[in-house]
Amino acid sequence: MMTGDQYKASLDDGRHVYFEGSRIDDLPGHPILGVKVDSSAQGYDRFYKPEDGAVGDFMVVPRSAQDLRAQVELHETVDLLTHVTYASIMTLLTAADRIESELPENAARIRAYVEDVQRKDLRIVQCITDSKGDRSKKPGQQEDPDQYVHVVERRPDGIVIRGAKLHISAASASHELMTIPTKSMKPGEEDYAVACMVPVNSPGVKIVDTTYYPRHEDKRHYPISGSHHCPEGFVIFDNVFVPNERVFLDGQTKFAAVFAHSLGLWERLGGLSAMVADYDILVGFAQLIAEANGLERISHVREKISEMIINATLVRSSLEAAVENCHLTSDGVAFPNELYTNAGKYHGAATYSLMVRHLHDIGGGSIMTAPSVADLENEDVGYLIRKYMGTKQSVDGNYRTRLFHAIRDYTADSYGGWKAVTNIQAGGGLYAQRIVSRAHYDIDHAKKLALQIAHMDDYAETA
Ligand SMILES: Cc1cc2nc3c(=O)[nH]c(=O)nc-3n(C[C@H](O)[C@H](O)[C@H](O)COP(=O)(O)OP(=O)(O)OC[C@H]3O[C@@H](n4cnc5c(N)ncnc54)[C@H](O)[C@@H]3O)c2cc1C
């Protein structure tokens, strides 16, 4: 396994990373992108074991609901790169299981790759979302055929791919790009039915990073986003060669969606478990600021917080149901229940803005306008700010001001905006979760119950 320092050194591999107009040669040393590298390096140190052949505990493949629950709880505490590596490994193993009967060689390749990557302790990110061009048109109908990643050349020893995958979390800090189709493909779209593993430093790979990381010098004004962030990569594959042993799908359109569906499941489980924590934090902020404002007993404030509590509890219940009702693959790997995962992720994403609305409604305008920590410390005005930001003997102005900073940072500033969009889009938009929920819901059972209560059981056979 690698230590944090070895991981940092491994990023000096000739990769092409760009940020705000410049190519970045020293990622760990970069004042903004280096913050992400540091948090990933801490992830390496946390799981490091010196023995030969050791594998990090975050990689443990769950074999029961109990294992799955333990992994979900562990992953609530790991950095994003460590988490997406695990979700990628689980995606690959789930996909291998699903293609095994018809493509046994491809499934064996996937399993060999997973063993290799675990042994080398590399980090993987998920490259699924294509640039997609005109959304009303299929990959093969685009004016520019490169709008979906596709094979442009087949050689005896591998393939050459071209295209771009957008919004790829932590791409520049990783080693491996798990490049898979974003949706199902039809006969005629064989070149687009491609799944493969691409090293980040492959010739032709270019990553352009963006981030919400605050640019203020005094990070105390950003108590949450000032200490961690995760850049998203605009990943370009400009004629990239991929050797055969790294190609898991090439042309078998029937299986193109298997990878996306497998990823969707693990990604949404990750999204759902992150939301469970988020929702409790939002309830916590709402109660704290209500108390600091002296409004915790006012009925409309209590009602809003009760509604927030109910939503937090429903999101937590969906996660619990997804884990408890997990399924086992043919080789005994536990994967979460599709219906509870997708319905829970949908509910969490759809109600997030309501949670934030209640918090903003309860909190008041100081969420946006509370003076900075440095102003609180200013000799001329600091004591006056503390006086007027205080509400009563037990609530000092310093405490209440810092609470407002945290709420702004978490929900109403650059990071808050990122969170609002990410909750909806990451793991696929709301529409994607509606489709999967519908596909796994037992609608025949619902119809039967409706006919029974209407005393129309005899129509059950035909309905
Ligand atoms: C912060 C962040 C991190 C992310 N991380 C990753 C990552 O690590 N890896 C990764 O692969 N992706 C990642 N994503 C991408 C995410 O999965 C996509 O944003 C999402 O799937 C939507 O795709 P899109 O952005 O291209 O939007 P669009 O596809 O343009 O969707 C916009 C809207 O149009 C609708 N729509 C689009 N096409 C059609 C159609 N043909 N018919 C009907 N309705 C349609 C959608 O349902 C949606 O409502 C991330 C996104 C964000 C915001």
The ligand as a Tripos MOL2 file, in Angstrom:
@<TRIPOS>MOLECULE
LIG
   53    58     1     0     0
SMALL
NO_CHARGES

@<TRIPOS>ATOM
      1 C1        -20.7660   18.4980   -8.5740 C.3       1 LIG1
      2 C2        -21.0660   17.3870   -9.5180 C.ar      1 LIG1
      3 C3        -20.2680   16.2480   -9.4780 C.ar      1 LIG1
      4 C4        -20.4690   15.2300  -10.4170 C.ar      1 LIG1
      5 N1        -19.6260   14.1340  -10.4030 N.ar      1 LIG1
      6 C5        -19.6750   13.2570  -11.4370 C.ar      1 LIG1
      7 C6        -18.6970   12.2230  -11.5470 C.ar      1 LIG1
      8 O1        -17.8190   12.0540  -10.6910 O.2       1 LIG1
      9 N2        -18.7490   11.4060  -12.6350 N.ar      1 LIG1
     10 C7        -19.7040   11.5410  -13.5860 C.ar      1 LIG1
     11 O2        -19.6830   10.7680  -14.5360 O.2       1 LIG1
     12 N3        -20.6550   12.5160  -13.5120 N.ar      1 LIG1
     13 C8        -20.6580   13.3650  -12.4620 C.ar      1 LIG1
     14 N4        -21.5970   14.3680  -12.3660 N.ar      1 LIG1
     15 C9        -22.5330   14.5300  -13.4780 C.3       1 LIG1
     16 C10       -23.9840   14.2150  -13.1900 C.3       1 LIG1
     17 O3        -24.1960   12.8390  -13.1370 O.3       1 LIG1
     18 C11       -24.7540   14.8970  -14.3410 C.3       1 LIG1
     19 O4        -24.6760   16.2910  -14.1030 O.3       1 LIG1
     20 C12       -26.1770   14.4390  -14.4710 C.3       1 LIG1
     21 O5        -26.2260   13.0860  -14.8580 O.3       1 LIG1
     22 C13       -26.9510   15.2660  -15.5160 C.3       1 LIG1
     23 O6        -26.2490   15.3270  -16.7270 O.3       1 LIG1
     24 P1        -25.9450   16.7520  -17.3970 P.3       1 LIG1
     25 O7        -25.2260   17.5900  -16.4000 O.co2     1 LIG1
     26 O8        -25.2400   16.5050  -18.6850 O.co2     1 LIG1
     27 O9        -27.3250   17.4230  -17.6180 O.3       1 LIG1
     28 P2        -28.3860   17.1240  -18.7620 P.3       1 LIG1
     29 O10       -28.2620   15.7110  -19.2390 O.co2     1 LIG1
     30 O11       -28.2980   18.1890  -19.7690 O.co2     1 LIG1
     31 O12       -29.7350   17.1930  -17.9520 O.3       1 LIG1
     32 C14       -30.4290   18.4010  -17.6460 C.3       1 LIG1
     33 C15       -31.9150   18.0850  -17.5900 C.3       1 LIG1
     34 O13       -32.3810   17.6790  -18.8770 O.3       1 LIG1
     35 C16       -33.0280   16.4020  -18.7930 C.3       1 LIG1
     36 N5        -32.6970   15.6630  -20.0260 N.ar      1 LIG1
     37 C17       -31.4680   15.5150  -20.5950 C.ar      1 LIG1
     38 N6        -31.5700   14.7700  -21.7380 N.ar      1 LIG1
     39 C18       -32.8610   14.4650  -21.8770 C.ar      1 LIG1
     40 C19       -33.6120   13.7240  -22.8580 C.ar      1 LIG1
     41 N7        -33.0260   13.1630  -23.9110 N.pl3     1 LIG1
     42 N8        -34.9350   13.5720  -22.6700 N.ar      1 LIG1
     43 C20       -35.5540   14.1200  -21.6010 C.ar      1 LIG1
     44 N9        -34.9180   14.8530  -20.6510 N.ar      1 LIG1
     45 C21       -33.5910   15.0180  -20.7770 C.ar      1 LIG1
     46 C22       -32.4520   15.7360  -17.5400 C.3       1 LIG1
     47 O14       -33.3440   14.7590  -16.9980 O.3       1 LIG1
     48 C23       -32.2670   16.9360  -16.6250 C.3       1 LIG1
     49 O15       -33.4920   17.2320  -15.9840 O.3       1 LIG1
     50 C24       -21.4890   15.3510  -11.3850 C.ar      1 LIG1
     51 C25       -22.3200   16.4780  -11.3930 C.ar      1 LIG1
     52 C26       -22.1230   17.4830  -10.4650 C.ar      1 LIG1
     53 C27       -23.0200   18.6980  -10.4980 C.3       1 LIG1
@<TRIPOS>BOND
     1     1     2 1
     2     2     3 ar
     3     2    52 ar
     4     3     4 ar
     5     4     5 ar
     6     4    50 ar
     7     5     6 ar
     8     6     7 ar
     9     6    13 1
    10     7     8 2
    11     7     9 ar
    12     9    10 ar
    13    10    11 2
    14    10    12 ar
    15    12    13 ar
    16    13    14 ar
    17    14    15 1
    18    14    50 ar
    19    15    16 1
    20    16    17 1
    21    16    18 1
    22    18    19 1
    23    18    20 1
    24    20    21 1
    25    20    22 1
    26    22    23 1
    27    23    24 1
    28    24    25 2
    29    24    26 1
    30    24    27 1
    31    27    28 1
    32    28    29 2
    33    28    30 1
    34    28    31 1
    35    31    32 1
    36    32    33 1
    37    33    34 1
    38    33    48 1
    39    34    35 1
    40    35    36 1
    41    35    46 1
    42    36    37 ar
    43    36    45 ar
    44    37    38 ar
    45    38    39 ar
    46    39    40 ar
    47    39    45 ar
    48    40    41 1
    49    40    42 ar
    50    42    43 ar
    51    43    44 ar
    52    44    45 ar
    53    46    47 1
    54    46    48 1
    55    48    49 1
    56    50    51 ar
    57    51    52 ar
    58    52    53 1
@<TRIPOS>SUBSTRUCTURE
     1 LIG1         1 GROUP 0 **** ****
